[in-house]
Amino acid sequence: MQLLREKILTQGKTLPGNILKVDSFLNHQIDIDLLNEIGKEFRTRFQGKNVSKILTIEASGIAVAVIAAQYFNVPVVFAKKTVGKNMDKAVYIGSVYSYTKAQQYNILVSKEAISQEDNILIVDDFLANGQAILGLKEIIDAAGANLVGAGIVIEKGFQKGGRRLRDSGINIQSLAIIDSLEENKIVFRNE
Ligand code: 5GP
């Protein structure tokens, strides 16, 4: 997606540890025009898949998921990272290792939020090692729902997640795939 690539090239910052900082349009300040284009593109890529719900993880996935959901006319469910007092007691639990925070944590979704009738599209901002998607898949499997695929804004193609998940048969649609990320040099995969 050309518009996204241009944003990454002009505003993305590379940090040590192969981290791409996109705080000016995706992870802190949010460019709504760009997110609308991203939402439309996900809609096109998952056309005819009968998506009934979009699932993401708080916090950074929520904005992308909510705008995308308007093009699918479906609700968004976001997995929570902490248990609040108002959270339902009956929850599905997935386990995620965070690459950026270097720690393992659980994600939770109320059993009332998804059911075995659901066709679920996962949406997230980044795909690196695939841990977030695997944690969400645990929840989808536990609910007996169907995983339609995953729409990702930026995939770091030099990390293992994308290949592993595609090899396991999951339909992963990434709008920009980065093949290498060196200081001030971002190389995209030609698609
Ligand atoms: P994974 O679970 O695929 O290993 O990592 C994906 C999650 O880690 C995303 O939800 C995102 O929040 C975070 N993440 C991984 N790599 C990056 C990165 O380079 N930049 C930013 N901003 N977030 C990242």
py3Dmol code that shows the C-alpha trace and the ligand (Angstrom):
import py3Dmol

protein = """\
ATOM      1  CA  MET A   1       0.000   0.000   0.000  1.00  0.00           C
ATOM      2  CA  GLN A   2       1.830   3.033  -1.388  1.00  0.00           C
ATOM      3  CA  LEU A   3       0.432   5.687   0.975  1.00  0.00           C
ATOM      4  CA  LEU A   4       1.488   3.629   3.995  1.00  0.00           C
ATOM      5  CA  ARG A   5       4.982   3.026   2.608  1.00  0.00           C
ATOM      6  CA  GLU A   6       5.428   6.769   2.082  1.00  0.00           C
ATOM      7  CA  LYS A   7       4.341   7.491   5.658  1.00  0.00           C
ATOM      8  CA  ILE A   8       6.782   4.897   7.003  1.00  0.00           C
ATOM      9  CA  LEU A   9       9.637   6.301   4.888  1.00  0.00           C
ATOM     10  CA  THR A  10       8.986   9.948   5.742  1.00  0.00           C
ATOM     11  CA  GLN A  11       7.913   9.650   9.394  1.00  0.00           C
ATOM     12  CA  GLY A  12       9.094   6.252  10.695  1.00  0.00           C
ATOM     13  CA  LYS A  13      12.118   6.174  12.993  1.00  0.00           C
ATOM     14  CA  THR A  14      14.373   3.174  13.466  1.00  0.00           C
ATOM     15  CA  LEU A  15      15.339   2.319  17.037  1.00  0.00           C
ATOM     16  CA  PRO A  16      17.932  -0.151  18.327  1.00  0.00           C
ATOM     17  CA  GLY A  17      16.690  -3.745  18.508  1.00  0.00           C
ATOM     18  CA  ASN A  18      14.933  -3.669  15.117  1.00  0.00           C
ATOM     19  CA  ILE A  19      12.106  -1.524  16.403  1.00  0.00           C
ATOM     20  CA  LEU A  20      10.251   0.830  14.081  1.00  0.00           C
ATOM     21  CA  LYS A  21       8.736   3.860  15.793  1.00  0.00           C
ATOM     22  CA  VAL A  22       5.628   5.186  14.078  1.00  0.00           C
ATOM     23  CA  ASP A  23       4.311   7.420  16.834  1.00  0.00           C
ATOM     24  CA  SER A  24       3.427  10.280  14.486  1.00  0.00           C
ATOM     25  CA  PHE A  25       0.707   8.373  12.589  1.00  0.00           C
ATOM     26  CA  LEU A  26      -0.071   4.980  14.162  1.00  0.00           C
ATOM     27  CA  ASN A  27       1.017   4.382  17.758  1.00  0.00           C
ATOM     28  CA  HIS A  28       0.600   7.719  19.524  1.00  0.00           C
ATOM     29  CA  GLN A  29      -0.730  10.422  17.229  1.00  0.00           C
ATOM     30  CA  ILE A  30      -3.108   8.732  14.801  1.00  0.00           C
ATOM     31  CA  ASP A  31      -3.638   9.712  11.157  1.00  0.00           C
ATOM     32  CA  ILE A  32      -7.329   9.060  10.585  1.00  0.00           C
ATOM     33  CA  ASP A  33      -7.207   9.537   6.805  1.00  0.00           C
ATOM     34  CA  LEU A  34      -4.501   6.888   6.602  1.00  0.00           C
ATOM     35  CA  LEU A  35      -6.424   4.565   8.919  1.00  0.00           C
ATOM     36  CA  ASN A  36      -9.508   4.904   6.746  1.00  0.00           C
ATOM     37  CA  GLU A  37      -7.481   3.854   3.707  1.00  0.00           C
ATOM     38  CA  ILE A  38      -6.094   0.934   5.728  1.00  0.00           C
ATOM     39  CA  GLY A  39      -9.636  -0.062   6.727  1.00  0.00           C
ATOM     40  CA  LYS A  40     -10.792  -0.006   3.092  1.00  0.00           C
ATOM     41  CA  GLU A  41      -7.808  -2.093   2.023  1.00  0.00           C
ATOM     42  CA  PHE A  42      -8.523  -4.737   4.673  1.00  0.00           C
ATOM     43  CA  ARG A  43     -12.136  -4.796   3.486  1.00  0.00           C
ATOM     44  CA  THR A  44     -10.979  -5.439  -0.088  1.00  0.00           C
ATOM     45  CA  ARG A  45      -8.522  -8.136   0.943  1.00  0.00           C
ATOM     46  CA  PHE A  46     -11.071 -10.006   3.072  1.00  0.00           C
ATOM     47  CA  GLN A  47     -13.999  -9.482   0.701  1.00  0.00           C
ATOM     48  CA  GLY A  48     -16.514 -12.318   0.759  1.00  0.00           C
ATOM     49  CA  LYS A  49     -15.084 -13.920   3.898  1.00  0.00           C
ATOM     50  CA  ASN A  50     -18.200 -13.273   5.934  1.00  0.00           C
ATOM     51  CA  VAL A  51     -16.368 -11.615   8.838  1.00  0.00           C
ATOM     52  CA  SER A  52     -18.673 -11.295  11.867  1.00  0.00           C
ATOM     53  CA  LYS A  53     -16.264  -9.762  14.367  1.00  0.00           C
ATOM     54  CA  ILE A  54     -12.847  -8.098  14.504  1.00  0.00           C
ATOM     55  CA  LEU A  55     -10.507  -9.070  17.318  1.00  0.00           C
ATOM     56  CA  THR A  56      -7.431  -7.140  18.454  1.00  0.00           C
ATOM     57  CA  ILE A  57      -5.330  -6.480  21.580  1.00  0.00           C
ATOM     58  CA  GLU A  58      -5.269  -3.293  23.632  1.00  0.00           C
ATOM     59  CA  ALA A  59      -3.893  -0.747  23.226  1.00  0.00           C
ATOM     60  CA  SER A  60      -2.298  -0.094  19.868  1.00  0.00           C
ATOM     61  CA  GLY A  61      -4.533  -2.434  17.856  1.00  0.00           C
ATOM     62  CA  ILE A  62      -7.757  -0.751  18.911  1.00  0.00           C
ATOM     63  CA  ALA A  63      -7.618   2.336  16.696  1.00  0.00           C
ATOM     64  CA  VAL A  64      -6.841   0.313  13.575  1.00  0.00           C
ATOM     65  CA  ALA A  65      -9.519  -2.269  14.393  1.00  0.00           C
ATOM     66  CA  VAL A  66     -12.226   0.284  15.144  1.00  0.00           C
ATOM     67  CA  ILE A  67     -11.752   2.207  11.909  1.00  0.00           C
ATOM     68  CA  ALA A  68     -11.474  -1.001   9.867  1.00  0.00           C
ATOM     69  CA  ALA A  69     -14.658  -2.330  11.491  1.00  0.00           C
ATOM     70  CA  GLN A  70     -16.683   0.504   9.958  1.00  0.00           C
ATOM     71  CA  TYR A  71     -15.985  -0.981   6.506  1.00  0.00           C
ATOM     72  CA  PHE A  72     -17.080  -4.451   7.645  1.00  0.00           C
ATOM     73  CA  ASN A  73     -20.048  -3.228   9.709  1.00  0.00           C
ATOM     74  CA  VAL A  74     -19.122  -5.576  12.536  1.00  0.00           C
ATOM     75  CA  PRO A  75     -18.251  -5.096  16.228  1.00  0.00           C
ATOM     76  CA  VAL A  76     -14.710  -4.970  17.562  1.00  0.00           C
ATOM     77  CA  VAL A  77     -13.558  -6.970  20.566  1.00  0.00           C
ATOM     78  CA  PHE A  78     -10.211  -6.120  22.105  1.00  0.00           C
ATOM     79  CA  ALA A  79      -8.395  -8.557  24.357  1.00  0.00           C
ATOM     80  CA  LYS A  80      -7.504  -6.987  27.707  1.00  0.00           C
ATOM     81  CA  LYS A  81      -4.105  -7.193  29.339  1.00  0.00           C
ATOM     82  CA  THR A  82      -5.297  -6.579  32.879  1.00  0.00           C
ATOM     83  CA  VAL A  83      -8.319  -7.828  34.823  1.00  0.00           C
ATOM     84  CA  GLY A  84     -10.481  -4.942  35.980  1.00  0.00           C
ATOM     85  CA  LYS A  85     -13.086  -5.306  38.741  1.00  0.00           C
ATOM     86  CA  ASN A  86     -15.786  -4.907  36.107  1.00  0.00           C
ATOM     87  CA  MET A  87     -14.459  -7.734  33.932  1.00  0.00           C
ATOM     88  CA  ASP A  88     -16.642 -10.840  33.587  1.00  0.00           C
ATOM     89  CA  LYS A  89     -15.389 -13.793  35.610  1.00  0.00           C
ATOM     90  CA  ALA A  90     -15.762 -16.210  32.701  1.00  0.00           C
ATOM     91  CA  VAL A  91     -12.936 -15.421  30.301  1.00  0.00           C
ATOM     92  CA  TYR A  92     -10.864 -17.029  27.568  1.00  0.00           C
ATOM     93  CA  ILE A  93      -7.144 -16.630  28.186  1.00  0.00           C
ATOM     94  CA  GLY A  94      -4.302 -16.438  25.686  1.00  0.00           C
ATOM     95  CA  SER A  95      -0.608 -16.146  26.375  1.00  0.00           C
ATOM     96  CA  VAL A  96       1.630 -13.605  24.612  1.00  0.00           C
ATOM     97  CA  TYR A  97       5.349 -12.888  24.730  1.00  0.00           C
ATOM     98  CA  SER A  98       5.936  -9.210  24.024  1.00  0.00           C
ATOM     99  CA  TYR A  99       8.938  -8.511  21.840  1.00  0.00           C
ATOM    100  CA  THR A 100       8.982  -4.784  22.578  1.00  0.00           C
ATOM    101  CA  LYS A 101       8.575  -5.228  26.359  1.00  0.00           C
ATOM    102  CA  ALA A 102      10.508  -8.533  26.630  1.00  0.00           C
ATOM    103  CA  GLN A 103       7.924 -10.114  28.925  1.00  0.00           C
ATOM    104  CA  GLN A 104       5.197 -12.773  28.938  1.00  0.00           C
ATOM    105  CA  TYR A 105       1.633 -11.772  29.751  1.00  0.00           C
ATOM    106  CA  ASN A 106      -1.924 -13.079  29.519  1.00  0.00           C
ATOM    107  CA  ILE A 107      -4.672 -11.588  27.396  1.00  0.00           C
ATOM    108  CA  LEU A 108      -8.317 -11.996  28.306  1.00  0.00           C
ATOM    109  CA  VAL A 109     -11.612 -11.949  26.443  1.00  0.00           C
ATOM    110  CA  SER A 110     -14.986 -12.375  28.116  1.00  0.00           C
ATOM    111  CA  LYS A 111     -16.759 -15.595  27.117  1.00  0.00           C
ATOM    112  CA  GLU A 112     -19.753 -13.428  26.269  1.00  0.00           C
ATOM    113  CA  ALA A 113     -17.820 -11.498  23.613  1.00  0.00           C
ATOM    114  CA  ILE A 114     -17.189 -14.297  21.103  1.00  0.00           C
ATOM    115  CA  SER A 115     -18.987 -17.505  20.257  1.00  0.00           C
ATOM    116  CA  GLN A 116     -18.611 -20.546  18.036  1.00  0.00           C
ATOM    117  CA  GLU A 117     -20.786 -18.864  15.385  1.00  0.00           C
ATOM    118  CA  ASP A 118     -18.208 -16.109  14.862  1.00  0.00           C
ATOM    119  CA  ASN A 119     -15.967 -15.682  11.812  1.00  0.00           C
ATOM    120  CA  ILE A 120     -13.170 -13.648  13.289  1.00  0.00           C
ATOM    121  CA  LEU A 121     -10.698 -11.331  11.598  1.00  0.00           C
ATOM    122  CA  ILE A 122      -7.678 -10.396  13.720  1.00  0.00           C
ATOM    123  CA  VAL A 123      -6.384  -6.865  13.166  1.00  0.00           C
ATOM    124  CA  ASP A 124      -3.145  -5.505  14.609  1.00  0.00           C
ATOM    125  CA  ASP A 125      -0.638  -2.728  14.031  1.00  0.00           C
ATOM    126  CA  PHE A 126       2.551  -4.838  13.801  1.00  0.00           C
ATOM    127  CA  LEU A 127       3.530  -8.419  13.097  1.00  0.00           C
ATOM    128  CA  ALA A 128       6.987  -9.401  14.337  1.00  0.00           C
ATOM    129  CA  ASN A 129       7.360 -12.869  15.866  1.00  0.00           C
ATOM    130  CA  GLY A 130       3.655 -13.621  15.667  1.00  0.00           C
ATOM    131  CA  GLN A 131       3.111 -13.952  19.409  1.00  0.00           C
ATOM    132  CA  ALA A 132       0.166 -11.563  19.588  1.00  0.00           C
ATOM    133  CA  ILE A 133      -1.650 -13.406  16.797  1.00  0.00           C
ATOM    134  CA  LEU A 134      -0.950 -16.790  18.399  1.00  0.00           C
ATOM    135  CA  GLY A 135      -2.331 -15.559  21.742  1.00  0.00           C
ATOM    136  CA  LEU A 136      -5.480 -14.316  20.008  1.00  0.00           C
ATOM    137  CA  LYS A 137      -5.775 -17.592  18.115  1.00  0.00           C
ATOM    138  CA  GLU A 138      -5.693 -19.486  21.431  1.00  0.00           C
ATOM    139  CA  ILE A 139      -8.750 -17.493  22.480  1.00  0.00           C
ATOM    140  CA  ILE A 140     -10.539 -18.018  19.151  1.00  0.00           C
ATOM    141  CA  ASP A 141      -9.856 -21.768  19.325  1.00  0.00           C
ATOM    142  CA  ALA A 142     -11.040 -21.978  22.936  1.00  0.00           C
ATOM    143  CA  ALA A 143     -14.306 -20.291  21.920  1.00  0.00           C
ATOM    144  CA  GLY A 144     -14.730 -22.708  19.007  1.00  0.00           C
ATOM    145  CA  ALA A 145     -14.930 -19.733  16.609  1.00  0.00           C
ATOM    146  CA  ASN A 146     -13.462 -19.611  13.088  1.00  0.00           C
ATOM    147  CA  LEU A 147     -10.330 -17.576  12.298  1.00  0.00           C
ATOM    148  CA  VAL A 148     -10.760 -15.912   8.899  1.00  0.00           C
ATOM    149  CA  GLY A 149      -7.260 -14.407   8.859  1.00  0.00           C
ATOM    150  CA  ALA A 150      -5.265 -11.447  10.086  1.00  0.00           C
ATOM    151  CA  GLY A 151      -4.969  -7.915   8.715  1.00  0.00           C
ATOM    152  CA  ILE A 152      -1.690  -6.319   9.729  1.00  0.00           C
ATOM    153  CA  VAL A 153      -0.582  -2.758   9.091  1.00  0.00           C
ATOM    154  CA  ILE A 154       3.210  -3.308   9.226  1.00  0.00           C
ATOM    155  CA  GLU A 155       4.933  -6.693   9.085  1.00  0.00           C
ATOM    156  CA  LYS A 156       8.603  -6.960   9.948  1.00  0.00           C
ATOM    157  CA  GLY A 157       9.320  -9.647   7.376  1.00  0.00           C
ATOM    158  CA  PHE A 158      12.827 -10.295   8.706  1.00  0.00           C
ATOM    159  CA  GLN A 159      11.322 -11.712  11.903  1.00  0.00           C
ATOM    160  CA  LYS A 160       9.797 -15.174  11.940  1.00  0.00           C
ATOM    161  CA  GLY A 161       6.107 -14.559  12.672  1.00  0.00           C
ATOM    162  CA  GLY A 162       4.732 -13.983   9.183  1.00  0.00           C
ATOM    163  CA  ARG A 163       6.316 -17.055   7.637  1.00  0.00           C
ATOM    164  CA  ARG A 164       5.379 -19.333  10.538  1.00  0.00           C
ATOM    165  CA  LEU A 165       1.773 -18.192  10.597  1.00  0.00           C
ATOM    166  CA  ARG A 166       1.374 -18.461   6.790  1.00  0.00           C
ATOM    167  CA  ASP A 167       2.973 -21.914   6.875  1.00  0.00           C
ATOM    168  CA  SER A 168       0.395 -22.951   9.470  1.00  0.00           C
ATOM    169  CA  GLY A 169      -2.332 -21.976   6.999  1.00  0.00           C
ATOM    170  CA  ILE A 170      -3.438 -18.609   8.398  1.00  0.00           C
ATOM    171  CA  ASN A 171      -4.373 -15.956   5.805  1.00  0.00           C
ATOM    172  CA  ILE A 172      -2.055 -13.090   6.785  1.00  0.00           C
ATOM    173  CA  GLN A 173      -2.538  -9.836   4.857  1.00  0.00           C
ATOM    174  CA  SER A 174       0.106  -7.238   5.660  1.00  0.00           C
ATOM    175  CA  LEU A 175      -0.172  -3.811   4.045  1.00  0.00           C
ATOM    176  CA  ALA A 176       3.564  -3.079   4.240  1.00  0.00           C
ATOM    177  CA  ILE A 177       6.236  -5.728   4.683  1.00  0.00           C
ATOM    178  CA  ILE A 178       9.669  -4.540   5.753  1.00  0.00           C
ATOM    179  CA  ASP A 179      12.538  -6.795   4.756  1.00  0.00           C
ATOM    180  CA  SER A 180      15.271  -4.901   6.532  1.00  0.00           C
ATOM    181  CA  LEU A 181      15.415  -2.136   9.060  1.00  0.00           C
ATOM    182  CA  GLU A 182      18.746  -0.473   9.516  1.00  0.00           C
ATOM    183  CA  GLU A 183      19.500   2.957  10.857  1.00  0.00           C
ATOM    184  CA  ASN A 184      17.741   5.372   8.501  1.00  0.00           C
ATOM    185  CA  LYS A 185      17.333   2.672   5.850  1.00  0.00           C
ATOM    186  CA  ILE A 186      14.036   0.859   5.499  1.00  0.00           C
ATOM    187  CA  VAL A 187      13.708  -1.711   2.713  1.00  0.00           C
ATOM    188  CA  PHE A 188      10.249  -2.947   1.687  1.00  0.00           C
ATOM    189  CA  ARG A 189       9.443  -6.312   0.185  1.00  0.00           C
ATOM    190  CA  ASN A 190       8.304  -5.994  -3.417  1.00  0.00           C
ATOM    191  CA  GLU A 191       4.811  -7.410  -3.759  1.00  0.00           C
TER     192      GLU A 191
END
"""
ligand_1 = """\
24
5GP
P 4.619 -10.099 17.738
O 3.588 -10.507 18.728
O 4.234 -10.388 16.318
O 5.975 -10.620 18.083
O 4.739 -8.526 17.876
C 3.654 -7.724 17.537
C 3.340 -6.744 18.626
O 4.523 -6.172 19.165
C 2.515 -5.622 18.036
O 1.222 -5.689 18.579
C 3.231 -4.347 18.419
O 2.521 -3.709 19.443
C 4.575 -4.778 18.966
N 5.716 -4.534 18.045
C 6.568 -5.464 17.543
N 7.536 -4.902 16.822
C 7.299 -3.568 16.826
C 7.974 -2.448 16.240
O 9.002 -2.530 15.553
N 7.435 -1.228 16.468
C 6.317 -1.054 17.221
N 5.866 0.192 17.367
N 5.649 -2.088 17.800
C 6.144 -3.334 17.602
"""
view = py3Dmol.view(width=600, height=400)
view.addModel(protein, "pdb")
view.setStyle({"model": 0}, {"cartoon": {"style": "trace"}})
view.addModel(ligand_1, "xyz")
view.setStyle({"model": 1}, {"stick": {}})
view.zoomTo()
view.show()
